[in-house]
Amino acid sequence: MTTVLEIERAIEQLPSDQFSKIHDWIVEKDWQTWDAQVERDSADGKLDFLVEEALRDTESGDTRPL
């Protein structure tokens, strides 16, 4: 099994074009993980308070950005 330290050292040795590719892959993977978490939280009702707050703000005329 490769350790994080070994992976870090290998990444440090990459040419810039290969570093960019691994960087983009990690960023995309992170966004996919985030999106999946938001979808789970939404399905579980954990974000309902945000919808309720937005509806209250809209009804009161408060449409200021956060």
C-alpha positions in Angstrom: 0.0 0.0 0.0 1.3 3.4 -1.0 1.4 6.0 1.8 0.3 9.6 1.5 3.9 10.7 2.0 5.0 8.5 -1.0 2.2 9.9 -3.1 3.2 13.5 -2.2 6.8 12.8 -3.1 5.8 11.3 -6.4 3.6 14.3 -7.2 6.5 16.6 -6.4 8.5 14.9 -9.1 5.9 15.3 -11.9 6.5 17.6 -14.8 4.1 20.6 -14.8 1.7 19.2 -17.4 1.3 16.0 -15.4 0.9 17.9 -12.1 -1.8 19.9 -13.7 -3.6 16.7 -14.8 -3.5 15.2 -11.3 -4.5 18.6 -9.8 -7.6 18.8 -12.0 -8.5 15.2 -11.2 -8.3 15.8 -7.5 -10.4 19.0 -7.7 -13.0 17.2 -9.8 -13.0 14.2 -7.4 -13.5 16.7 -4.5 -16.4 18.4 -6.2 -18.1 15.0 -6.9 -17.8 14.1 -3.2 -19.2 17.5 -2.2 -22.1 17.2 -4.7 -22.9 13.7 -3.4 -22.9 15.0 0.2 -25.2 17.9 -0.7 -27.6 15.4 -2.5 -27.7 13.1 0.5 -28.2 16.0 2.9 -31.0 17.4 0.7 -32.7 14.0 0.5 -32.5 13.6 4.3 -34.1 17.0 4.8 -31.0 18.5 6.3 -31.2 21.6 4.0 -34.9 22.3 4.4 -34.1 25.2 6.7 -32.4 27.0 3.8 -35.5 26.7 1.6 -37.7 27.9 4.5 -35.3 30.8 5.1 -35.3 31.8 1.4 -39.1 31.6 1.3 -39.4 33.8 4.4 -37.0 36.3 2.9 -38.9 36.4 -0.4 -42.3 36.8 1.3 -40.9 39.7 3.4 -39.3 41.3 0.4 -35.8 40.8 1.7 -33.9 39.7 -1.4 -30.4 41.0 -0.4 -27.6 38.6 -1.3 -26.0 36.8 1.6 
